[in-house]
Amino acid sequence: MKDKIEKIKRIKAIKIQKKVKIGIIIGVITIIVIGIVIGTLYQLDKSHQILGGNLEGFFEGEENVKDKQEEEEKQKEKAIEIAVKKFKELGEKVKKEQLEVLKIQRKGELYYYISAKENSLEIKISDLQITRVNGILVDKESK
């Protein structure tokens, strides 16, 4: 009788150990999947701003985000200055306040699309080079 009780206790202990192991494995897999999902969302938010760029502030410090925003604002101001000069070359007198500036993406690259009443420009954000004037591609050699 005692042997049967011991045998039943061992079987129950083995079943409990199996359940614990399965629980641990499920927990680890869940953590990995959640990490992958959050990482993917972060990358998508960083590249396409699917969540308005809000995840970047969550993962990076607020100071880094503010520095990045200030740097982007400086880049935008430089692009506007370049656009004003180019519009003057094209014969259109404009002021910075009159320009409409959009940030667009084409083939994985970010551009400022700057438009005035008569003309428009695309300026590549990474190197602040004019790539299109009035929708026409600019030759790199003619710059």
Residue frames relative to the residue before (quaternion, step in Angstrom):
aa qw qx qy qz dx dy dz
M 1.0000 0.0000 0.0000 0.0000 0.00 0.00 0.00
K 0.6595 0.4990 -0.3060 0.4716 3.57 0.97 -0.90
D 0.6126 0.5531 -0.3476 0.4450 3.59 1.04 -0.70
K 0.6565 0.5069 -0.3082 0.4659 3.57 0.97 -0.87
I 0.6442 0.5130 -0.3200 0.4685 3.60 0.99 -0.82
E 0.6518 0.5066 -0.3068 0.4737 3.60 0.96 -0.86
K 0.6443 0.5237 -0.3129 0.4611 3.55 0.99 -0.85
I 0.6543 0.5046 -0.3049 0.4735 3.60 0.97 -0.87
K 0.6413 0.5230 -0.3172 0.4633 3.60 1.00 -0.83
R 0.6516 0.5057 -0.3131 0.4707 3.61 0.97 -0.83
I 0.6427 0.5191 -0.3203 0.4636 3.57 0.96 -0.85
K 0.6552 0.5007 -0.3083 0.4743 3.60 0.97 -0.86
A 0.6432 0.5210 -0.3180 0.4624 3.59 0.99 -0.83
I 0.6416 0.5130 -0.3176 0.4736 3.58 0.99 -0.82
K 0.6475 0.5131 -0.3173 0.4656 3.61 0.96 -0.85
I 0.6473 0.5088 -0.3178 0.4703 3.59 0.98 -0.84
Q 0.6431 0.5191 -0.3237 0.4605 3.60 0.97 -0.86
K 0.6388 0.5200 -0.3250 0.4646 3.60 0.97 -0.82
K 0.6604 0.5065 -0.3096 0.4599 3.59 0.94 -0.91
V 0.6418 0.5152 -0.3196 0.4695 3.58 0.99 -0.81
K 0.6540 0.5058 -0.3170 0.4648 3.60 0.92 -0.88
I 0.6536 0.5035 -0.3129 0.4705 3.58 0.93 -0.89
G 0.6393 0.5297 -0.3193 0.4568 3.60 1.00 -0.82
I 0.6550 0.5025 -0.3074 0.4732 3.57 0.97 -0.86
I 0.6496 0.5110 -0.3168 0.4654 3.60 0.93 -0.88
I 0.6536 0.5000 -0.3133 0.4739 3.60 0.92 -0.87
G 0.6433 0.5301 -0.3181 0.4516 3.59 0.99 -0.82
V 0.6629 0.4962 -0.3007 0.4732 3.58 0.93 -0.90
I 0.6532 0.5045 -0.3149 0.4687 3.60 0.91 -0.88
T 0.6383 0.5271 -0.3246 0.4577 3.59 0.98 -0.82
I 0.6552 0.5051 -0.3126 0.4667 3.59 0.92 -0.86
I 0.6447 0.5162 -0.3194 0.4646 3.59 0.97 -0.83
V 0.6651 0.5001 -0.3050 0.4631 3.60 0.89 -0.93
I 0.6467 0.5072 -0.3228 0.4694 3.59 0.93 -0.84
G 0.6392 0.5255 -0.3215 0.4604 3.60 0.99 -0.80
I 0.6540 0.5042 -0.3094 0.4715 3.57 0.97 -0.85
V 0.6545 0.5097 -0.3152 0.4609 3.60 0.91 -0.88
I 0.6744 0.4812 -0.3027 0.4712 3.61 0.87 -0.91
G 0.6434 0.5208 -0.3212 0.4600 3.60 0.98 -0.80
T 0.6552 0.5052 -0.3028 0.4731 3.56 0.98 -0.85
L 0.6469 0.5090 -0.3160 0.4718 3.58 0.94 -0.86
Y 0.6366 0.5322 -0.3260 0.4530 3.56 0.99 -0.83
Q 0.6752 0.4874 -0.2969 0.4673 3.58 0.89 -0.93
L 0.6609 0.4959 -0.3115 0.4693 3.59 0.95 -0.84
D 0.6528 0.5062 -0.3153 0.4671 3.55 0.99 -0.80
K 0.6470 0.5217 -0.3132 0.4594 3.56 1.04 -0.79
S 0.7606 0.3869 -0.2157 0.4746 3.59 0.88 -0.90
H 0.8168 0.2232 -0.0970 0.5231 3.60 0.92 -0.84
Q 0.3130 -0.7856 0.4697 0.2534 3.57 1.35 -0.08
I 0.0961 0.8323 -0.5348 0.1094 3.56 0.84 1.04
L 0.7491 0.2859 -0.1876 0.5674 3.57 1.18 -0.45
G 0.6370 -0.5764 0.3136 0.4045 3.56 1.11 0.63
G 0.6035 -0.5821 0.3525 0.4155 3.58 1.21 0.35
N 0.4193 0.7455 -0.4411 0.2718 3.58 1.27 0.14
L 0.6141 0.5658 -0.3639 0.4128 3.61 1.05 -0.56
E 0.5778 0.5998 -0.3838 0.3989 3.56 1.08 -0.62
G 0.6681 0.4910 -0.2951 0.4748 3.59 0.98 -0.82
F 0.6132 0.5535 -0.3432 0.4470 3.56 1.15 -0.56
F 0.7516 0.3902 -0.2100 0.4887 3.58 0.91 -0.91
E 0.7274 0.3225 -0.2128 0.5671 3.57 1.11 -0.62
G 0.6066 -0.5601 0.4119 0.3857 3.54 -1.19 0.40
E 0.6245 -0.5543 0.3960 0.3821 3.58 -1.16 0.56
E 0.6231 0.5474 -0.3455 0.4390 3.57 1.03 -0.72
N 0.6394 0.5212 -0.3256 0.4621 3.59 0.99 -0.81
V 0.6511 0.5101 -0.3171 0.4640 3.57 0.98 -0.84
K 0.6527 0.5039 -0.3184 0.4676 3.60 0.95 -0.84
D 0.6361 0.5181 -0.3282 0.4682 3.60 0.97 -0.81
K 0.6557 0.5137 -0.3039 0.4624 3.55 0.97 -0.89
Q 0.6516 0.5096 -0.3119 0.4674 3.59 1.00 -0.82
E 0.6392 0.5129 -0.3246 0.4722 3.58 1.01 -0.78
E 0.6436 0.5170 -0.3149 0.4684 3.58 0.99 -0.84
E 0.6490 0.5086 -0.3149 0.4701 3.60 0.97 -0.83
E 0.6384 0.5249 -0.3221 0.4618 3.58 1.02 -0.79
K 0.6371 0.5150 -0.3211 0.4752 3.59 1.03 -0.78
Q 0.6326 0.5268 -0.3216 0.4679 3.58 1.00 -0.86
K 0.6535 0.5183 -0.3082 0.4575 3.56 0.97 -0.90
E 0.6492 0.5147 -0.3142 0.4636 3.59 0.97 -0.83
K 0.6404 0.5133 -0.3228 0.4714 3.59 1.00 -0.81
A 0.6476 0.5157 -0.3147 0.4644 3.57 0.99 -0.86
I 0.6388 0.5176 -0.3286 0.4649 3.59 1.00 -0.77
E 0.6320 0.5252 -0.3300 0.4646 3.60 0.99 -0.78
I 0.6412 0.5117 -0.3130 0.4787 3.57 0.98 -0.87
A 0.6593 0.5193 -0.3054 0.4499 3.57 0.95 -0.89
V 0.6382 0.5251 -0.3322 0.4546 3.59 0.94 -0.86
K 0.6455 0.5143 -0.3177 0.4668 3.60 0.97 -0.85
K 0.6777 0.4904 -0.2931 0.4630 3.58 0.90 -0.94
F 0.6387 0.5144 -0.3343 0.4645 3.60 0.98 -0.75
K 0.6232 0.5201 -0.3410 0.4742 3.60 1.06 -0.69
E 0.6231 0.5305 -0.3325 0.4688 3.60 1.05 -0.76
L 0.6954 0.4622 -0.2603 0.4848 3.56 1.10 -0.75
G 0.5808 -0.6275 0.3519 0.3809 3.58 1.30 0.02
E 0.6009 0.5385 -0.3703 0.4602 3.59 1.20 0.26
K 0.2350 -0.7692 0.5807 0.1257 3.55 -0.71 1.10
V 0.0863 0.7975 -0.5871 0.1093 3.55 -0.61 1.19
K 0.3061 -0.6933 0.6145 0.2193 3.50 -1.35 0.34
K 0.6703 -0.5160 0.3538 0.3991 3.56 -1.20 0.55
E 0.6621 0.5374 -0.3025 0.4259 3.57 0.99 -0.86
Q 0.6565 0.5323 -0.3045 0.4393 3.60 1.17 -0.52
L 0.6142 0.5890 -0.3408 0.3996 3.57 1.21 -0.39
E 0.2573 -0.7193 0.6231 0.1680 3.50 -1.21 0.66
V 0.0988 -0.8144 0.5718 0.0058 3.56 -0.71 1.11
L 0.0254 -0.7799 0.6251 -0.0171 3.52 -0.84 1.08
K 0.3075 -0.7060 0.6010 0.2140 3.54 -1.15 0.59
I 0.0006 -0.8117 0.5825 -0.0420 3.58 -0.64 1.11
Q 0.2651 -0.7387 0.5940 0.1766 3.52 -1.32 0.29
R 0.0315 0.7769 -0.6270 0.0488 3.53 -0.95 0.96
K 0.8481 -0.0626 -0.0079 0.5261 3.56 -0.75 1.10
G 0.7444 -0.4385 0.2184 0.4538 3.56 0.90 0.94
E 0.6433 0.4876 -0.3196 0.4962 3.60 1.29 -0.05
L 0.3475 -0.7279 0.5530 0.2088 3.56 -1.11 0.70
Y 0.0626 -0.7898 0.6100 -0.0145 3.54 -1.06 0.91
Y 0.3270 -0.6485 0.6289 0.2777 3.50 -1.36 0.30
Y 0.1692 -0.7384 0.6452 0.0990 3.54 -0.91 0.98
I 0.0298 -0.8194 0.5702 -0.0517 3.56 -0.33 1.29
S 0.0016 -0.8232 0.5667 -0.0349 3.54 -0.68 1.07
A 0.1896 -0.7240 0.6555 0.1011 3.48 -1.27 0.75
K 0.7619 -0.3565 0.2408 0.4842 3.60 -1.22 -0.22
E 0.8203 0.2740 -0.1102 0.4898 3.58 0.82 -1.00
N 0.8070 0.2320 -0.0846 0.5365 3.59 1.05 -0.68
S 0.1219 -0.7672 0.6217 0.1002 3.53 -1.33 0.28
L 0.1564 -0.7739 0.6103 0.0635 3.53 -1.24 0.64
E 0.1604 -0.7098 0.6648 0.1688 3.48 -1.36 0.35
I 0.0712 -0.7889 0.6104 -0.0005 3.53 -0.82 1.06
K 0.4136 -0.7077 0.5235 0.2324 3.54 -0.79 1.10
I 0.4464 -0.7318 0.4480 0.2538 3.58 -0.66 1.09
S 0.6511 0.5656 -0.3334 0.3808 3.59 0.89 -0.86
D 0.8301 0.1325 -0.0590 0.5385 3.62 0.93 -0.82
L 0.4041 -0.7518 0.4353 0.2862 3.59 1.35 0.17
Q 0.3931 0.6870 -0.5042 0.3453 3.58 0.95 0.92
I 0.4517 -0.6631 0.5239 0.2860 3.55 -1.03 0.81
T 0.1451 -0.8207 0.5499 0.0547 3.59 -0.69 1.06
R 0.7945 0.0775 -0.0444 0.6007 3.59 1.15 -0.55
V 0.1072 -0.7458 0.6543 0.0642 3.51 -1.18 0.75
N 0.8350 -0.0674 -0.0196 0.5457 3.56 -0.66 1.16
G 0.7229 -0.4567 0.2249 0.4672 3.55 1.01 0.89
I 0.6178 0.5354 -0.3471 0.4596 3.61 1.25 -0.10
L 0.4858 -0.6793 0.4783 0.2717 3.55 -0.87 1.04
V 0.3239 -0.7468 0.5538 0.1750 3.58 -0.93 0.96
D 0.4307 -0.6712 0.5361 0.2767 3.58 -0.97 0.88
K 0.4825 -0.6695 0.4850 0.2895 3.54 -1.00 0.83
E 0.6516 0.5358 -0.3074 0.4402 3.57 1.11 -0.70
S 0.6909 0.5019 -0.2905 0.4317 3.60 1.05 -0.70
K 0.4937 0.6343 -0.4520 0.3869 3.60 1.23 -0.03
